[in-house]
Amino acid sequence: MNTHVAGHPGTLSQMRQDDLMTTLYRTHERELVPRAEALARTALFPRLRYMGSKYRLLPHLSSVFEEVGGGRALDAFSGSGVVSYLLKAQGFEVTSNDFLDFPAAITSATVVNQTELLTHEDVRAIVGPAADDRDFISRTFDGLYFNAEDRAFLDSAWSHIDRLGGAKRHIAIAALVLSAARKQPRGVFTFTDSTRYADGRRDLTLTLREHFVERVAEYNATVFDDGQTHRALVGDIADLPPSDFDLVYLDPPYAPQSDDADYMKRYHFLQGLAVYWEGQEIMTTTKTKKIIKKYTPFAYKRTIVDALARTFEQFADAGALVMSYSSNAVPDAATIVSLLRHVKATVEVHPIDHTYTFGTHAAATRRAVSEYLFVAR
Ligand SMILES: C[S@@+](CC[C@H](N)C(=O)[O-])C[C@H]1O[C@@H](n2cnc3c(N)ncnc32)[C@H](O)[C@@H]1O
């Protein structure tokens, strides 16, 4: 059965029939898009600097995904969204999930969205005069992030975005989030003195208004129609119904030996910006005005093993589980293999070696780290 016909959605009844077939017989025979083509398309995906993002591993991931095959894929911890986009580009029907909101804005704009673009008129309105007098961002982050003009732009942009619906809204939010991430030195919101890392990079000198226009063009360029129905979800992975996925990709936070893997601490401003801080609780006594942390058992040495075991159990019926993990983190590869063996007959480990540079000075130490890809089926 070949259900992937790029750009030519089947009729409704044909799609229902395909759905039924997918449920009855897992569709490992779906014809995928050639890897080179999928990777070339994914190279267009706008880059968000994000802890643990897999931009550099896309060639490895795409070959494992191709080898596993199938029709329905879950990207359970989507983050920057680049892996969800790769899966769509390869021809999978994608469910994308993360417990933060901005990842879903990005995948709603680029993966779920098949046809809608933000037009020149839409952009002109968003960068034009404000539609109301809101000033939450200007007031709350005065003296902390960006200058007064940039903060006023974020408020003003949101006064228009609030009037948008559907994929246009998602593209606008994704572009606003990426603009803020690019302009913040190092892309993280753990410090408030932006002169500390000011290095004259173009990204730091553009106004957020100028960024926004460029980032919209980049997100518009990612939109393509493959005739499939993709989903972008916001929620804890433990609450996601397992469905009948052929491929489940797991890229949880890496529980480090020391420190933590707290995404909210680093990216709270992007999380707030994606929803205009609605429903978010700011810890007003913190210097960075961060949002209260979302607990995840994957971020800690004490709870990670149990969390992995439960997640493998949850998706035990999937055709294949593919998981990324670092040799730098806890638990070790042997433990992960034995946990996967509880739910799957065969487990392969693909180590991908690369060298990280620790420290920022010239004498920074370089240490070889293996990024593992576990494939269990
Ligand atoms: C290593 S990052 C994923 C990176 C992603 N694959 C990429 O290439 O950008 C881990 C992600 O897991 C999310 N996360 C952490 N705990 C979670 C949980 N319990 N449920 C859902 N998402 C979670 C974080 O918000 C973060 O975006």
The ligand as an SDF file (V2000), in Angstrom:
LIG
                    3D

 27 29  0  0  0  0  0  0  0  0999 V2000
   16.1630   17.5130   24.2630 C   0  0  0  0  0  0  0  0  0  0  0  0
   14.7950   18.5920   24.0790 S   0  0  0  0  0  0  0  0  0  0  0  0
   14.1340   18.1170   22.5130 C   0  0  0  0  0  0  0  0  0  0  0  0
   14.9140   18.6740   21.3800 C   0  0  0  0  0  0  0  0  0  0  0  0
   14.3100   18.4450   20.0180 C   0  0  0  0  0  0  0  0  0  0  0  0
   14.3630   17.0660   19.5890 N   0  0  0  0  0  0  0  0  0  0  0  0
   15.0130   19.3180   19.0060 C   0  0  0  0  0  0  0  0  0  0  0  0
   15.6800   18.8000   18.0920 O   0  0  0  0  0  0  0  0  0  0  0  0
   14.9190   20.5500   19.1470 O   0  0  0  0  0  0  0  0  0  0  0  0
   13.6340   17.9940   25.2500 C   0  0  0  0  0  0  0  0  0  0  0  0
   12.2500   18.6310   25.2180 C   0  0  0  0  0  0  0  0  0  0  0  0
   11.4170   17.8900   26.0940 O   0  0  0  0  0  0  0  0  0  0  0  0
   10.4380   18.7420   26.6570 C   0  0  0  0  0  0  0  0  0  0  0  0
    9.9160   18.0330   27.8560 N   0  0  0  0  0  0  0  0  0  0  0  0
   10.5610   17.8080   29.0300 C   0  0  0  0  0  0  0  0  0  0  0  0
    9.8210   17.0380   29.8260 N   0  0  0  0  0  0  0  0  0  0  0  0
    8.6750   16.7540   29.1590 C   0  0  0  0  0  0  0  0  0  0  0  0
    7.5320   15.9680   29.4690 C   0  0  0  0  0  0  0  0  0  0  0  0
    7.4160   15.3300   30.6420 N   0  0  0  0  0  0  0  0  0  0  0  0
    6.5530   15.8770   28.5350 N   0  0  0  0  0  0  0  0  0  0  0  0
    6.6560   16.5180   27.3550 C   0  0  0  0  0  0  0  0  0  0  0  0
    7.7330   17.2770   27.0060 N   0  0  0  0  0  0  0  0  0  0  0  0
    8.7350   17.3920   27.9010 C   0  0  0  0  0  0  0  0  0  0  0  0
   11.1880   20.0390   26.8920 C   0  0  0  0  0  0  0  0  0  0  0  0
   10.2910   21.1430   26.9270 O   0  0  0  0  0  0  0  0  0  0  0  0
   12.1450   20.0750   25.6790 C   0  0  0  0  0  0  0  0  0  0  0  0
   11.6040   20.8670   24.6430 O   0  0  0  0  0  0  0  0  0  0  0  0
  1  2  1  0
  2  3  1  0
  2 10  1  0
  3  4  1  0
  4  5  1  0
  5  6  1  0
  5  7  1  0
  7  8  2  0
  7  9  1  0
 10 11  1  0
 11 12  1  0
 11 26  1  0
 12 13  1  0
 13 14  1  0
 13 24  1  0
 14 15  1  0
 14 23  1  0
 15 16  2  0
 16 17  1  0
 17 18  1  0
 17 23  2  0
 18 19  1  0
 18 20  2  0
 20 21  1  0
 21 22  2  0
 22 23  1  0
 24 25  1  0
 24 26  1  0
 26 27  1  0
M  CHG  2   2   1   9  -1
M  END
$$$$
